[in-house]
Amino acid sequence: MDRALIATRVVAHFAETRRDLPWRATRDPYAIWVSEIMLQQTRVATVIPYWQRWMAKFPTVRALADAPLDDVLAAWAGLGYYSRARNLWSGARAVADRGLPTRASELRGVPGIGPYTAGAIASIAFGERAPLVDGNVARVLARVFAVTDDIKSTAGQRALWAHAGEVMAALPAAAAPGDLNQGLMELGATVCSPSAPRCLLCPLTTLCKTRGDELPIVAPRKRAHELPLLAREALWIERGGEVVLARREPQGLFGGLWELPQGDGAARALGVTVEREPVAIHEQTLAHRRLRIAVFRAGWPRALDASRLPGYDAITPVPIARARELGVAAATTAILTKYEDIPWSSIPRRSNSSPRATPRSSKASRSSASTPRTPTSPKPRRAPRKASTSSSTTRRR
């Protein structure tokens, strides 16, 4: 197959049909880096306002490196996959004094920059002939070259990166490597879609070995009900319009984010009284598991000491109206929204458990996972479900 013809047609198609996206108006490697990290598993329409606010708040690598992680996570709130924000911040701190490297091989040494992001920055910002493969590019190349291996398997990835490298190597000298990579991504996002691809509009239609959506091969994802359940219990500790939030340690799920204190030992560690029945239940589907949080009202603690709270490094009361200004986990945001809908602080308290009691055990929570997906409250009012679902790793820009 004529790789040079493929490259030429993709670049020409991109020149004619490219979308006017804000990060395409710059060659600043930092701005491109931010856009590529945000675009991972997130749609363009969602990313645009986030990217614009981010660049206004953290206009340079140095500005990001000097910012507190809390501010960074707050600016990211709503995009999900918060490890991307933490890695972006860590990467900025690693290169703030010397700037981003210009070669893909060196960019891969920056925390949070993998092969795809390195290829994007190197080709778009610095003009290096560096290939890349993301979900959109994988779909295009799998169809054009009839790759019959699972595109997420080792064999499939090896074949896709080899094809991407061959097409890049065949790019005419006068063409920009960044235009080829962006053109492949654009083609996958706008024409070569996962289902019902618009083959008649594709510049590669006469070269493609596949018609329709038979390819690529992707292992079927588990359905939501097949995912393992992560059952948690959270404490709603409120007084004078403030609610107590705790910040997760940087590692692991929801690392660095603020949330309602959770865990079997949270009530005991804080020495608070907890009600017997939850006032709200939040359910959410994550990438590889289901999350179910039962919210229990609790009394105000004598002292707020994060060192006694396993898994957290800070704890503080926050005005409820300003809680979202922190880097708040999406589940906590949804719980705050439920509270605004039906403020359970105005509901008479039920009888409390003993002063050193804890919420129901995790085992009990897991056994109640089949409860209808509505918030539990004394009023028989149904609130809309606020759960979010994660997108496929094959992103559609």
Order of alpha helices (4+ residues) and beta strands (2+ residues): alpha-alpha-alpha-alpha-alpha-alpha-alpha-alpha-alpha-alpha-alpha-beta-beta-beta-alpha-beta-beta-beta-alpha-alpha
